Amino acid sequence: MSDGKSILVFGATGQQGGSVAAALLKAGWKVRALVRDVAASKSVALAEAGVDVVRGDFDDAASIRAAMQGVDGVFSVQPSSPGGTVSDEDEVRFGIAVADVAAEAGVGHLVYSSGGAVRETPSGLGHFDSKARIEAHIRTLPIAATIIRPVAFMEILVMPGFGLDQGQFNFFVQPDQAIQLLAVEDIGKYVAAIFADREKFAGETIEIASDAVTGSELAAVFSEVAGRAITYARFGDDVLAANPFLSKLTALVDAGRLAGSADFDALREMNPEMRSLREWLAGTGRQAFLQALGRAGNWAYNA
Ligand SMILES: NC(=O)c1ccc[n+]([C@@H]2O[C@H](COP(=O)([O-])OP(=O)(O)OC[C@H]3O[C@@H](n4cnc5c(N)ncnc54)[C@H](OP(=O)(O)O)[C@@H]3O)[C@@H](O)[C@H]2O)c1
């Protein structure tokens, strides 16, 4: 499997890259991380965990090239426009730069993290269509590549503004409609399985998820964990009318495109430990969930 080989992880101070770096270390890979600030606390924590931390930037191709020297694989993820720090064009430029340099450097396996709603046909949302452009570019390159499409993170559920503090949770789905969700900790486990078997996964595009729940099931599990009643309703028409971004996302859920279509049987083979929502709430999500129960705030979903 890893045989002491090394993987360069982008975004290792963030959610996806952090999950990937941790899982690869656990699986015995050597891990290098390109970070913008080697002295930042998350970078220092990575170094303390055994990661080879190097300085660089998506906008500095020379730093990407230097970081790729001698690595066997690359995990690529970029920030996107709803986060407010980059444009859709920046995201495309960054994603293509990483892929181009990986191909030039003769890297053995590129894993690119795209998004669950990404398809060849336009979605109407820039930060999905940007990923479609990066995917299309990667498919033209002479490199063994695997594209993962993560569905909505469970971590979104505990963001302010969804009503947990008021005992009334609002989300994208109808009460009887299911949506697939992904625990960020599972991303690394899927990616570790992909790097462990290049023959099997090169050329594949794989939607990844951890669980599927309906709105009513969200209410039931939340009530159980909170120890008090939490009801569920889909975002009201007034809320959707006032927020075009939310409205477009909800329309994509209704169209099935953002509700998730991951194949759980295949995913279970890659990662038998995939987290159910209940398990996530009992584990890594517990503290954030309990905090969200007592935290008012405005809707700030920005992924
Ligand atoms: N939320 C969801 O449900 C969901 C689902 C599927 C896909 N996505 C996608 O996930 C992506 C974001 O991933 P994430 O949540 O893991 O990100 P994140 O936690 O916000 O972290 C962003 C990472 O990118 C690094 N970074 C930012 N600008 C950089 C630059 N110029 N050069 C080098 N590194 C840079 C940051 O490093 P620093 O330490 O330097 O800041 C950080 O490690 C977005 O494309 C989003 O659309 C989200």
The ligand as a Gaussian input file, in Angstrom:
#p B3LYP/6-31G(d) Opt

LIG

0 1
 N      -19.278000      22.513000       2.696000
 C      -19.719000      21.556000       1.909000
 O      -20.743000      20.936000       2.199000
 C      -18.938000      21.193000       0.693000
 C      -19.277000      20.040000       0.011000
 C      -18.532000      19.703000      -1.105000
 C      -17.478000      20.510000      -1.532000
 N      -17.177000      21.661000      -0.838000
 C      -16.047000      22.494000      -1.322000
 O      -14.953000      22.351000      -0.439000
 C      -13.989000      23.352000      -0.782000
 C      -13.370000      23.916000       0.481000
 O      -12.783000      22.868000       1.208000
 P      -12.628000      22.960000       2.785000
 O      -13.982000      23.160000       3.403000
 O      -11.771000      21.851000       3.230000
 O      -11.828000      24.358000       2.897000
 P      -11.464000      25.190000       4.193000
 O      -11.685000      24.409000       5.440000
 O      -12.122000      26.515000       4.047000
 O       -9.912000      25.374000       3.991000
 C       -9.375000      26.025000       2.862000
 C       -7.944000      25.555000       2.724000
 O       -7.376000      26.119000       1.527000
 C       -6.140000      26.731000       1.860000
 N       -5.913000      27.880000       0.989000
 C       -6.726000      28.941000       0.794000
 N       -6.172000      29.794000      -0.089000
 C       -4.976000      29.262000      -0.443000
 C       -3.938000      29.690000      -1.318000
 N       -4.006000      30.855000      -2.008000
 N       -2.855000      28.894000      -1.458000
 C       -2.748000      27.727000      -0.777000
 N       -3.703000      27.266000       0.081000
 C       -4.800000      28.043000       0.235000
 C       -6.313000      27.173000       3.307000
 O       -5.055000      27.306000       3.889000
 P       -4.641000      28.525000       4.869000
 O       -4.271000      27.873000       6.150000
 O       -3.478000      29.125000       4.184000
 O       -5.822000      29.467000       4.990000
 C       -7.091000      25.988000       3.887000
 O       -6.226000      24.938000       4.227000
 C      -14.730000      24.406000      -1.584000
 O      -14.329000      24.314000      -2.939000
 C      -16.194000      23.985000      -1.414000
 O      -16.984000      24.415000      -2.506000
 C      -17.873000      21.989000       0.262000

